[in-house]
């Protein structure tokens, strides 16, 4: 249950954090769950005054998240660890703010904080693309929407993700998309892609291909995740995920997911310092 509060370019939701399913096999907060949780909050952004019904009235278009930058702040891990030791209700505040608009894009910024201590737990900068559901290509935002948001202050949106060149002989893991990996749009979303990246990192470590890590990366606290959703995949699709460490930052891993030689997803995950060997 939540209580929405609307401002011209900002929406708040009061809700409760954490459930047993929010934790992974390393007993740490699941990044996939956090990613889905924060993007779930985007749904309420359709309700404030700056969103017009013209965006969705004919059910032929939809906003899809295409570029994301998550930042996990230290209090997230402190609060989640406290919850695991003693599960309780933790009132939290999710806020979503309009940042900017483009020809066919809308940039939003979402934060999660605790209500009582006002600690910032996580933040997300996200670029959504207005997509024609029939052609599956981007389309121009309606003029009525542009007029509606033109009166609100905006800042520079999320910059384009810059992929890192993939070195030769990187570790690759192949898999098939299961029915349960798809969402109501009948495709895989960025949260599924993210989970495959994390799984690939764990398997790469198990195979001895991440020599700079002294433990499974799942045991590390994530600092930042940057993603670029390039293309869709569907139930039954055969995919492969590549992972390799950054050449300059041992706390960073790069990922690419592809199908039949076509890149579908880029991801970069940086961890807080932990069990990293100094090469």
C-alpha positions as CSV (number, residue, x, y, z in Angstrom):
1,X,0.0,0.0,0.0
2,X,1.3,3.4,-0.8
3,X,0.3,7.1,-0.6
4,X,1.2,9.1,-3.7
5,X,1.9,12.8,-3.3
6,X,2.0,14.9,-6.5
7,X,4.0,18.1,-7.4
8,X,4.2,19.6,-10.8
9,X,7.4,17.7,-11.8
10,X,7.9,15.3,-8.8
11,X,6.0,12.4,-7.3
12,X,6.5,10.7,-3.9
13,X,5.4,7.3,-2.8
14,X,5.5,6.0,0.8
15,X,6.0,2.3,0.9
16,X,7.8,-0.4,2.9
17,X,11.2,-1.9,2.0
18,X,12.5,-5.4,1.9
19,X,11.1,-8.9,1.8
20,X,12.9,-12.2,2.1
21,X,12.8,-12.6,-1.7
22,X,14.8,-9.4,-2.0
23,X,18.0,-11.2,-0.9
24,X,20.2,-13.4,-3.0
25,X,22.0,-16.6,-2.2
26,X,24.9,-14.6,-0.8
27,X,22.4,-13.0,1.7
28,X,22.9,-9.7,0.1
29,X,20.3,-7.4,-1.4
30,X,19.4,-8.5,-4.9
31,X,20.4,-6.0,-7.6
32,X,17.7,-7.4,-9.9
33,X,15.1,-6.8,-7.2
34,X,16.3,-3.3,-6.6
35,X,16.4,-2.6,-10.3
36,X,12.8,-3.8,-10.7
37,X,11.7,-2.0,-7.6
38,X,13.0,1.4,-8.7
39,X,11.6,1.0,-12.2
40,X,8.3,0.0,-10.8
41,X,8.1,3.5,-9.4
42,X,8.1,4.9,-12.9
43,X,4.5,3.8,-13.2
44,X,3.3,6.5,-10.9
45,X,5.1,9.1,-12.9
46,X,2.3,8.6,-15.5
47,X,-0.1,10.2,-13.0
48,X,1.3,13.7,-12.2
49,X,0.3,16.8,-14.0
50,X,3.3,16.8,-16.4
51,X,2.2,13.5,-18.0
52,X,-0.7,13.8,-20.4
53,X,-3.1,11.0,-21.5
54,X,-2.0,11.6,-25.1
55,X,1.0,9.4,-24.5
56,X,-1.0,6.3,-24.1
57,X,-4.6,7.0,-25.0
58,X,-4.6,4.8,-28.2
59,X,-2.6,2.0,-26.6
60,X,-0.2,2.0,-29.6
61,X,2.8,3.4,-27.9
62,X,4.7,2.8,-24.7
63,X,7.7,4.2,-22.8
64,X,10.6,1.7,-22.6
65,X,13.7,2.1,-20.4
66,X,16.7,2.2,-22.7
67,X,19.6,3.7,-20.7
68,X,20.0,3.5,-16.9
69,X,22.5,4.4,-14.3
70,X,22.0,3.1,-10.8
71,X,24.0,4.2,-7.7
72,X,23.8,2.1,-4.5
73,X,24.7,4.2,-1.5
74,X,26.3,2.6,1.7
75,X,23.2,3.0,3.9
76,X,21.4,0.6,1.5
77,X,23.6,-2.3,2.7
78,X,23.5,-1.2,6.3
79,X,19.7,-1.0,6.4
80,X,19.2,-4.2,4.5
81,X,21.7,-6.0,6.9
82,X,19.7,-4.7,9.9
83,X,16.5,-6.0,8.3
84,X,17.9,-9.5,7.8
85,X,19.0,-9.6,11.5
86,X,15.6,-8.4,12.7
87,X,12.9,-8.2,10.0
88,X,10.7,-5.2,10.5
89,X,8.7,-2.5,8.6
90,X,11.1,0.1,7.2
91,X,9.0,3.0,5.9
92,X,10.7,4.4,2.8
93,X,10.1,7.2,0.3
94,X,10.5,6.7,-3.4
95,X,10.6,10.0,-5.4
96,X,10.5,10.3,-9.2
97,X,11.4,13.6,-10.9
98,X,11.2,14.8,-14.4
99,X,14.7,15.7,-15.6
100,X,14.4,16.4,-19.3
101,X,12.7,15.5,-22.6
102,X,14.0,15.0,-26.1
103,X,12.5,14.3,-29.5
104,X,11.4,10.8,-28.5
105,X,12.8,10.4,-25.0
106,X,11.9,11.3,-21.4
107,X,14.6,11.4,-18.6
108,X,13.5,10.6,-15.1
109,X,15.5,10.5,-11.8
110,X,14.3,8.2,-9.0
111,X,15.6,7.9,-5.4
112,X,14.8,5.7,-2.5
113,X,15.3,7.0,1.0
114,X,14.3,6.0,4.5
115,X,11.4,8.1,6.0
116,X,12.7,8.2,9.6
117,X,16.4,8.8,9.2
118,X,16.2,10.3,5.7
119,X,19.1,8.2,4.5
120,X,19.6,8.0,0.7
121,X,19.7,4.3,-0.2
122,X,19.7,4.2,-4.0
123,X,19.3,6.5,-7.0
124,X,18.5,5.9,-10.6
125,X,18.9,8.1,-13.7
126,X,16.9,6.6,-16.5
127,X,16.1,7.5,-20.1
128,X,12.8,6.2,-21.5
129,X,12.2,6.0,-25.3
130,X,8.7,6.5,-26.7
131,X,8.2,3.4,-28.9
132,X,5.6,2.4,-31.5
133,X,4.4,-1.0,-30.4
134,X,3.7,-2.1,-34.0
135,X,7.0,-1.1,-35.6
136,X,9.0,-1.5,-32.3
137,X,10.9,1.7,-33.2
138,X,11.1,5.0,-31.5
139,X,8.5,7.7,-32.3
140,X,8.2,11.4,-31.8
141,X,6.6,12.4,-28.5
142,X,3.1,14.0,-28.9
143,X,3.2,17.8,-29.2
144,X,0.6,18.0,-26.4
145,X,3.0,16.3,-24.1
146,X,5.9,18.6,-25.1
147,X,3.7,21.7,-24.4
148,X,2.7,20.3,-21.0
149,X,6.2,19.8,-19.8
150,X,7.7,22.9,-21.4
151,X,6.6,25.0,-18.4
152,X,8.6,22.9,-15.9
153,X,12.3,23.4,-15.2
154,X,14.5,20.7,-16.7
155,X,18.2,19.8,-16.6
156,X,20.6,17.8,-18.8
157,X,19.5,14.2,-19.2
158,X,21.5,11.0,-18.9
159,X,24.3,10.9,-21.4
160,X,24.7,8.0,-23.9
161,X,26.3,4.8,-22.7
162,X,29.8,4.5,-24.2
163,X,30.7,0.8,-24.7
164,X,34.2,-0.4,-23.9
165,X,35.9,-2.4,-26.6
166,X,35.7,-6.1,-25.9
167,X,39.1,-7.8,-25.7
168,X,39.6,-11.2,-27.4
169,X,39.1,-14.5,-25.6
170,X,36.7,-13.2,-22.9
171,X,34.6,-15.5,-20.9
172,X,31.2,-16.3,-22.5
173,X,28.1,-18.1,-21.1
174,X,25.3,-19.2,-23.4
175,X,21.7,-19.8,-22.4
176,X,18.1,-19.9,-23.7
177,X,15.4,-17.4,-22.6
178,X,12.8,-19.1,-20.5
179,X,9.1,-18.2,-20.5
180,X,9.5,-16.9,-16.9
181,X,12.3,-14.5,-18.1
182,X,9.8,-12.4,-20.2
183,X,7.4,-9.7,-18.9
184,X,4.0,-8.5,-20.0
185,X,5.5,-7.0,-23.1
186,X,6.4,-10.5,-24.1
187,X,10.1,-9.7,-24.2
188,X,13.0,-9.7,-21.8
189,X,13.5,-6.4,-19.9
190,X,16.7,-4.9,-18.5
191,X,16.2,-6.5,-15.1
192,X,16.4,-10.0,-16.8
193,X,19.5,-8.9,-18.7
194,X,21.1,-7.6,-15.5
195,X,20.5,-11.0,-13.8
196,X,22.1,-12.8,-16.6
197,X,25.2,-10.5,-16.3
198,X,25.4,-11.2,-12.6
199,X,25.0,-15.0,-13.2
200,X,27.7,-14.9,-15.9
201,X,30.1,-13.1,-13.5
202,X,29.6,-15.9,-10.9
203,X,30.1,-18.7,-13.4
204,X,33.2,-16.9,-14.8
205,X,34.6,-16.8,-11.2
206,X,33.8,-20.5,-10.7
207,X,35.7,-21.3,-13.9
208,X,38.7,-19.3,-12.7
209,X,38.3,-16.5,-15.3
210,X,38.1,-13.6,-12.9
211,X,41.5,-13.7,-11.3
212,X,41.2,-10.3,-9.7
213,X,38.3,-11.4,-7.6
214,X,39.0,-13.6,-4.5
215,X,35.3,-14.5,-4.1
216,X,32.2,-14.8,-6.2
217,X,31.3,-11.2,-7.3
218,X,27.8,-11.8,-5.8
219,X,29.3,-11.3,-2.3
220,X,30.5,-7.8,-3.2
221,X,28.4,-4.7,-2.6
222,X,27.6,-2.9,-5.9
223,X,28.4,0.7,-6.1
224,X,27.1,1.6,-9.6
225,X,25.5,-0.1,-12.6
226,X,25.2,1.5,-16.0
227,X,23.2,-0.2,-18.7
228,X,22.2,0.3,-22.4
229,X,19.2,-1.7,-23.6
230,X,19.9,-2.1,-27.4
231,X,17.5,-4.8,-28.5
232,X,14.8,-7.2,-27.4
233,X,14.9,-11.0,-26.9
234,X,12.0,-13.3,-26.6
235,X,11.0,-16.7,-25.2
236,X,13.3,-19.4,-26.7
237,X,15.9,-16.9,-27.9
238,X,19.5,-18.2,-27.7
239,X,21.8,-15.7,-26.0
240,X,25.4,-15.4,-24.9
241,X,26.8,-13.1,-22.2
242,X,30.5,-12.0,-22.2
243,X,32.2,-10.6,-19.1
244,X,35.7,-9.1,-18.6
245,X,37.4,-6.9,-16.0
246,X,38.2,-3.3,-16.7
247,X,41.9,-2.8,-17.5
248,X,42.3,0.2,-15.2
249,X,39.7,-0.4,-12.4
250,X,39.8,-3.9,-10.8
251,X,36.5,-3.1,-9.1
252,X,34.7,-2.9,-12.4
253,X,33.3,-5.5,-14.8
254,X,32.0,-5.1,-18.3
255,X,29.2,-7.2,-19.9
256,X,27.7,-7.7,-23.4
257,X,24.7,-9.8,-24.2
258,X,24.1,-10.8,-27.8
259,X,22.2,-13.1,-30.0
260,X,23.4,-14.4,-33.4
261,X,26.2,-11.8,-33.4
262,X,23.8,-8.9,-32.7
263,X,24.4,-7.0,-29.5
264,X,21.3,-6.6,-27.3
265,X,22.6,-5.2,-24.0
266,X,25.6,-3.5,-22.6
267,X,26.3,-3.3,-18.9
268,X,29.1,-2.0,-16.6
269,X,29.1,-2.8,-12.9
270,X,31.4,-1.2,-10.4
271,X,31.8,-2.6,-6.9
272,X,32.7,-1.1,-3.6
273,X,36.2,-2.2,-2.4
274,X,36.1,-5.7,-0.9
275,X,37.8,-9.0,-1.6
276,X,39.7,-7.8,-4.6
277,X,43.3,-9.0,-5.2
278,X,45.9,-6.4,-6.1
279,X,47.5,-7.6,-9.3
